[in-house]
Amino acid sequence: MKAQTAVAVTADAVREELERRLDAAMNQADPYDQPLWDAMRYSLMAGGKRIRPVLLMLTGLSLGAKAEDLWPFAMGLEMIHTYSLIHDDLPAMDNDDYRRGRLTSHKVFGEAGAILAGDGLLTLAFETMGRGVTEQLDRGQAEKAARGMRCLSYMAQCAGCKGMVAGQIADLKSEGRSIGLEELTYIEFNKTSRLLMAALKGGAYLAGATDEVLEKMEKAGGWVGQAFQIEDDVLDVEGTLEELGKAPMSDDKAQKATFTSLYGLEKAKETAAHLTEEALQELSCLSGEEGEMVRTLVRSLIGRKK
């Protein structure tokens, strides 16, 4: 897909090209490490909404970036997200049997295989993004490479020990005890918002956006992530195995605090809608068809069935 042509850019076209590129990235096995790549492929190519890489691509395109400069980071972000799901499903974490409508990685490849598949995807993500930066340097595009390094560094921050991983440990420590809104917000902000912030602000970094726009994208990602997580909490109560692709009421069984358990379904839905509107205000600075696609995608996350 080439963004700067007469061919229309759509979210579906981005997803289709992303699938092709991710599939190609999984064709690196040799006879000795084939089991690792099989496990990585199993989870990475299991489908899903691909929300984060699509948001990164559309945001970057809206702000003037070229698709070729965005793809390595879109791919890397989806690899990071998939690794987090593999590890999140492990017996030592959430102990889930199903993800995206089929058995979780550790159920198919064993716990060690799932751990290594997650490790492999995480490191491949940064290899993929780093290769994108290196190729820009090789082409003499020093300013683009600098943008790429800013984006890569920000993604590492969002995914790491002051981001998603911090949220995961706080989530685990909250199981079986009563927590308040402040602690729950910390958990959901870090577990979910951080990678959506990486998508929106990452796309803006790669486009060379102003500090004002970068701040808006970071705020929007925070609001979107919290709304998305609240919707997940609602779906965990109202959804079915067929709709969710995993067992419903899993948070309740794990004795986890959620927004729905603290405030009830109606208040949760109202809050998700309010946070979405806050995000849309920040996203109003995105121009063109791609900017409107970002806002449409964000709106679609509220009231979804899976």
Backbone torsions as a table, in degrees:
resi	resn	phi	psi	omega
1	MET	NA	126.9	178.9
2	LYS	-112.1	120.6	-173.2
3	ALA	-72.8	-37.1	-173.6
4	GLN	-93.0	55.0	175.8
5	THR	-138.0	-179.2	178.4
6	ALA	-73.9	-13.7	-179.9
7	VAL	-68.5	129.1	-177.3
8	ALA	-68.6	137.4	173.8
9	VAL	-90.9	128.1	175.9
10	THR	-131.6	160.9	177.4
11	ALA	-60.5	-39.4	179.4
12	ASP	-65.1	-38.8	178.1
13	ALA	-64.8	-38.4	176.9
14	VAL	-63.3	-45.4	179.0
15	ARG	-60.4	-43.9	-178.4
16	GLU	-61.4	-45.2	179.5
17	GLU	-69.4	-36.3	177.1
18	LEU	-61.0	-44.8	178.8
19	GLU	-58.0	-43.5	-179.5
20	ARG	-62.1	-44.2	-177.5
21	ARG	-70.5	-39.4	177.4
22	LEU	-65.0	-41.2	178.3
23	ASP	-60.0	-44.3	179.0
24	ALA	-63.9	-35.9	-179.5
25	ALA	-66.5	-20.5	-179.5
26	MET	-87.0	-0.2	-178.6
27	ASN	-96.2	57.0	-178.1
28	GLN	-124.2	10.3	-173.0
29	ALA	-75.8	152.2	166.0
30	ASP	-121.1	174.9	-173.6
31	PRO	-57.7	-25.4	-175.0
32	TYR	-87.6	-28.6	-179.3
33	ASP	-111.4	14.0	180.0
34	GLN	-54.5	-41.9	179.8
35	PRO	-59.5	-35.6	178.2
36	LEU	-64.5	-47.7	-178.6
37	TRP	-67.4	-33.4	175.5
38	ASP	-61.5	-43.4	-180.0
39	ALA	-68.8	-39.9	177.6
40	MET	-62.8	-46.6	-179.8
41	ARG	-61.8	-41.7	-176.6
42	TYR	-52.0	-45.6	-178.1
43	SER	-85.2	-39.7	-176.4
44	LEU	-66.2	-35.6	-176.0
45	MET	-101.1	23.1	-178.8
46	ALA	-83.4	6.6	-179.9
47	GLY	95.6	-141.0	-175.8
48	GLY	98.6	170.3	-173.3
49	LYS	-81.1	-17.6	-179.5
50	ARG	55.2	36.5	-174.8
51	ILE	-60.5	-46.4	-172.3
52	ARG	-65.4	-51.1	178.9
53	PRO	-66.0	-33.9	177.5
54	VAL	-64.5	-43.5	177.2
55	LEU	-61.8	-41.3	179.1
56	LEU	-61.5	-48.6	-178.5
57	MET	-61.2	-50.6	-175.8
58	LEU	-66.5	-37.7	176.7
59	THR	-63.6	-48.1	179.7
60	GLY	-60.5	-44.4	179.3
61	LEU	-63.7	-40.3	178.8
62	SER	-60.2	-34.3	-176.5
63	LEU	-93.4	5.7	171.5
64	GLY	105.0	2.8	178.3
65	ALA	-74.6	158.7	174.7
66	LYS	-92.5	144.9	-177.3
67	ALA	-56.3	-39.3	-176.9
68	GLU	-61.9	-26.6	179.3
69	ASP	-85.2	-14.3	-177.0
70	LEU	-96.3	-32.2	-172.2
71	TRP	-54.4	-46.5	-178.3
72	PRO	-57.9	-31.9	-177.4
73	PHE	-82.4	-34.6	174.4
74	ALA	-63.5	-44.5	178.1
75	MET	-63.7	-45.3	-179.5
76	GLY	-61.2	-40.0	-179.5
77	LEU	-64.7	-40.4	178.7
78	GLU	-68.3	-34.5	175.7
79	MET	-64.7	-41.4	177.3
80	ILE	-62.4	-45.7	179.7
81	HIS	-60.6	-44.0	-178.1
82	THR	-66.1	-41.3	176.1
83	TYR	-57.2	-40.8	-177.6
84	SER	-65.5	-35.0	178.6
85	LEU	-69.0	-41.6	178.6
86	ILE	-58.4	-48.8	-178.2
87	HIS	-71.2	-35.1	178.9
88	ASP	-62.0	-31.9	-177.7
89	ASP	-81.2	-11.3	-174.1
90	LEU	-60.7	153.4	177.9
91	PRO	-54.4	-34.2	179.9
92	ALA	-74.3	-13.5	179.9
93	MET	-107.8	-104.8	-177.1
94	ASP	-91.6	-14.0	176.6
95	ASN	54.8	53.1	179.2
96	ASP	-96.3	144.4	-178.8
97	ASP	-94.4	-22.8	-175.8
98	TYR	-129.5	145.2	176.0
99	ARG	-148.0	128.3	179.9
100	ARG	54.0	37.0	172.3
101	GLY	83.1	6.3	176.1
102	ARG	-144.1	172.9	-175.4
103	LEU	-58.1	142.1	178.4
104	THR	-69.7	164.9	-172.8
105	SER	-56.1	-45.4	-176.4
106	HIS	-69.2	-22.1	176.3
107	LYS	-73.5	-26.3	-178.0
108	VAL	-96.6	-42.3	-171.7
109	PHE	-111.4	0.7	-176.9
110	GLY	83.8	162.6	-177.0
111	GLU	-62.9	-44.3	-179.1
112	ALA	-63.5	-42.6	178.9
113	GLY	-62.0	-39.8	179.4
114	ALA	-68.1	-42.5	178.4
115	ILE	-59.4	-46.1	-178.0
116	LEU	-69.4	-34.3	175.9
117	ALA	-62.5	-43.1	176.5
118	GLY	-63.1	-44.7	177.6
119	ASP	-59.1	-42.6	-179.0
120	GLY	-63.3	-43.8	-179.6
121	LEU	-67.5	-38.3	179.3
122	LEU	-62.7	-47.0	-178.4
123	THR	-72.2	-35.0	176.3
124	LEU	-64.0	-32.8	178.0
125	ALA	-58.7	-48.2	-178.1
126	PHE	-74.9	-29.3	172.4
127	GLU	-62.8	-44.1	-178.8
128	THR	-63.9	-46.2	179.1
129	MET	-67.4	-40.9	178.6
130	GLY	-63.3	-36.3	177.6
131	ARG	-64.7	-37.2	177.1
132	GLY	-61.1	-41.8	177.6
133	VAL	-65.7	-44.3	-179.3
134	THR	-60.5	-41.9	179.3
135	GLU	-63.6	-35.5	176.0
136	GLN	-66.5	-40.7	176.7
137	LEU	-62.9	-40.6	179.3
138	ASP	-63.8	-28.9	178.4
139	ARG	-88.4	3.7	179.4
140	GLY	76.9	21.8	-178.4
141	GLN	-99.2	69.8	-173.3
142	ALA	-63.0	-39.1	-178.4
143	GLU	-67.7	-41.4	176.8
144	LYS	-63.9	-39.6	178.9
145	ALA	-63.4	-38.0	177.9
146	ALA	-64.4	-40.2	176.0
147	ARG	-62.1	-42.1	179.2
148	GLY	-61.4	-39.5	179.0
149	MET	-67.8	-35.8	176.1
150	ARG	-64.3	-42.2	179.5
151	CYS	-65.1	-45.7	-179.5
152	LEU	-60.2	-44.2	-180.0
153	SER	-63.7	-40.5	179.9
154	TYR	-66.6	-39.6	178.2
155	MET	-63.4	-41.1	177.7
156	ALA	-61.0	-41.1	178.4
157	GLN	-62.8	-45.4	-178.1
158	CYS	-66.3	-33.7	-176.1
159	ALA	-86.3	-16.9	-165.7
160	GLY	-98.0	-147.0	-168.7
161	CYS	-76.1	-6.0	170.2
162	LYS	-115.1	19.3	-178.6
163	GLY	-141.2	-119.8	-173.3
164	MET	-59.4	-42.1	-179.5
165	VAL	-65.8	-38.2	176.2
166	ALA	-62.2	-40.5	177.7
167	GLY	-64.1	-36.5	-179.2
168	GLN	-67.7	-42.6	-179.4
169	ILE	-68.6	-37.0	177.2
170	ALA	-65.5	-36.7	178.1
171	ASP	-63.5	-46.1	180.0
172	LEU	-62.2	-41.1	-177.9
173	LYS	-71.9	-15.1	-179.4
174	SER	-86.8	-12.7	-175.1
175	GLU	-62.5	134.4	174.5
176	GLY	79.2	7.7	178.0
177	ARG	-136.8	161.3	-178.7
178	SER	-82.4	128.1	176.5
179	ILE	-127.4	159.5	-179.3
180	GLY	-98.6	-176.8	-175.7
181	LEU	-62.9	-38.7	-177.5
182	GLU	-61.4	-46.3	-179.4
183	GLU	-68.9	-40.4	178.8
184	LEU	-62.9	-41.7	178.7
185	THR	-62.2	-41.6	176.8
186	TYR	-58.3	-46.1	-178.2
187	ILE	-61.8	-51.6	-174.2
188	GLU	-70.9	-34.9	177.6
189	PHE	-61.6	-46.0	-176.8
190	ASN	-77.7	-40.3	-178.1
191	LYS	-68.6	-36.6	-171.1
192	THR	-116.8	-47.3	-175.1
193	SER	-64.5	-35.6	-171.3
194	ARG	-57.9	-43.5	-178.6
195	LEU	-74.5	-25.1	173.5
196	LEU	-74.8	-33.2	171.3
197	MET	-63.9	-40.4	177.6
198	ALA	-61.1	-36.2	-180.0
199	ALA	-67.4	-53.0	-174.4
200	LEU	-73.1	-48.9	-179.4
201	LYS	-72.9	-31.4	176.9
202	GLY	-61.5	-45.5	176.9
203	GLY	-60.2	-38.1	179.1
204	ALA	-68.3	-40.2	176.0
205	TYR	-57.4	-46.9	-175.5
206	LEU	-67.2	-23.9	177.7
207	ALA	-88.1	-3.2	-178.4
208	GLY	71.4	35.9	-176.3
209	ALA	-68.0	160.4	178.5
210	THR	-70.6	164.2	177.3
211	ASP	-59.1	-36.5	179.8
212	GLU	-62.8	-44.4	-180.0
213	VAL	-69.4	-39.8	177.1
214	LEU	-57.4	-42.8	179.2
215	GLU	-64.9	-40.8	178.2
216	LYS	-62.6	-41.5	-179.4
217	MET	-67.6	-36.3	178.1
218	GLU	-66.3	-44.7	177.9
219	LYS	-62.1	-44.8	-179.2
220	ALA	-60.9	-42.9	178.4
221	GLY	-60.9	-37.6	177.6
222	GLY	-63.9	-45.2	179.5
223	TRP	-66.0	-44.9	-179.0
224	VAL	-60.7	-44.6	-178.4
225	GLY	-61.8	-42.8	179.5
226	GLN	-67.5	-40.0	176.5
227	ALA	-64.0	-41.9	179.9
228	PHE	-61.6	-42.7	-179.5
229	GLN	-68.2	-39.3	177.0
230	ILE	-62.7	-41.6	175.7
231	GLU	-60.7	-38.5	175.3
232	ASP	-60.9	-41.1	177.9
233	ASP	-62.4	-40.6	178.0
234	VAL	-64.6	-45.4	-179.3
235	LEU	-64.0	-32.9	179.0
236	ASP	-62.9	-26.7	177.9
237	VAL	-88.5	-43.9	-171.0
238	GLU	-95.8	-20.1	-172.4
239	GLY	-80.8	170.9	176.7
240	THR	-116.4	167.1	177.5
241	LEU	-58.1	-40.9	-178.4
242	GLU	-65.9	-39.4	-179.8
243	GLU	-74.1	-42.8	-172.4
244	LEU	-85.1	-27.6	-173.8
245	GLY	79.2	5.3	176.7
246	LYS	-151.9	167.5	-176.8
247	ALA	-67.1	131.9	174.7
248	PRO	-72.1	168.3	178.5
249	MET	60.1	24.1	-179.1
250	SER	-68.3	-34.7	178.4
251	ASP	-66.6	-39.7	179.6
252	ASP	-64.4	-41.8	179.5
253	LYS	-65.5	-32.8	178.5
254	ALA	-84.3	1.2	-179.1
255	GLN	57.8	44.9	178.7
256	LYS	-97.0	139.6	172.7
257	ALA	-73.8	138.1	175.1
258	THR	-135.5	169.5	178.3
259	PHE	-63.0	-36.0	179.4
260	THR	-68.2	-36.2	179.8
261	SER	-71.8	-28.3	179.1
262	LEU	-81.3	-39.3	-169.5
263	TYR	-126.2	-6.6	179.9
264	GLY	90.7	164.4	-173.5
265	LEU	-64.6	-46.2	-174.1
266	GLU	-64.9	-45.2	177.8
267	LYS	-63.0	-37.8	178.0
268	ALA	-61.8	-45.9	-179.3
269	LYS	-64.5	-41.2	178.3
270	GLU	-62.6	-41.3	-178.7
271	THR	-67.1	-41.8	178.0
272	ALA	-60.9	-41.7	179.0
273	ALA	-65.0	-40.8	179.3
274	HIS	-64.9	-44.8	179.7
275	LEU	-63.3	-35.6	177.6
276	THR	-63.8	-41.8	177.5
277	GLU	-64.0	-38.6	176.1
278	GLU	-60.1	-43.7	179.3
279	ALA	-63.1	-43.6	-178.4
280	LEU	-62.5	-33.5	175.9
281	GLN	-61.1	-44.2	179.6
282	GLU	-68.3	-33.9	-176.9
283	LEU	-79.7	-4.5	-178.9
284	SER	-64.4	-16.8	179.8
285	CYS	-76.5	-12.9	178.8
286	LEU	-77.2	132.9	-173.1
287	SER	-107.1	168.9	172.8
288	GLY	73.3	-176.3	-178.9
289	GLU	-62.9	-37.9	-179.5
290	GLU	-64.5	-38.7	177.2
291	GLY	-62.3	-41.1	178.1
292	GLU	-67.1	-34.4	176.6
293	MET	-64.4	-37.1	175.9
294	VAL	-60.2	-48.7	-178.4
295	ARG	-65.2	-37.8	178.0
296	THR	-64.1	-42.8	179.2
297	LEU	-63.5	-42.0	178.5
298	VAL	-62.6	-43.1	177.9
299	ARG	-60.9	-35.2	-175.8
300	SER	-69.0	-16.2	-178.0
301	LEU	-75.1	-17.0	179.8
302	ILE	-92.9	130.1	179.4
303	GLY	79.8	12.3	179.3
304	ARG	-71.5	165.9	-179.0
305	LYS	-107.0	-1.8	178.2
306	LYS	-158.9	NA	NA
